[in-house]
């Protein structure tokens, strides 16, 4: 679902790119694209409106990160995409998410498993049981 004015290549700022690489190299993620997607989800959960990247460098073709378009669909459903298309949001969100992950890693407090368990618990309490 790439919109006509959306990006075909996505990335991060030159400040955050080394942190994304470190998340893979330090063994938190097997692929940088997995860390990128996780960072997007984390930023969405944290809320707020991330600013536009002033200076960015391409890292991935959008099909590398979003082969079936489901990421763009989710972003479209969760973010105001009238003026900012989904993959432009993806970059902004990834920037914020990588920054959060890098800060936790620097403090020695990055536990991906615990973050996933917390998200799972939160999702379970937010969904009413079917009768």
ABEGO torsion letter per residue (X at the ends): XBBAABBABBBBBAAAAAAAAAAAAAGABABAAAAAAAAAAAAAAAEEBBBBBABBBBABBAAAABAAGAAAAAAAAABBAAABBAAAAAAAAAAAAAAAAAAAAAAGABBAAAAAAAAAAAAAAABBBBX
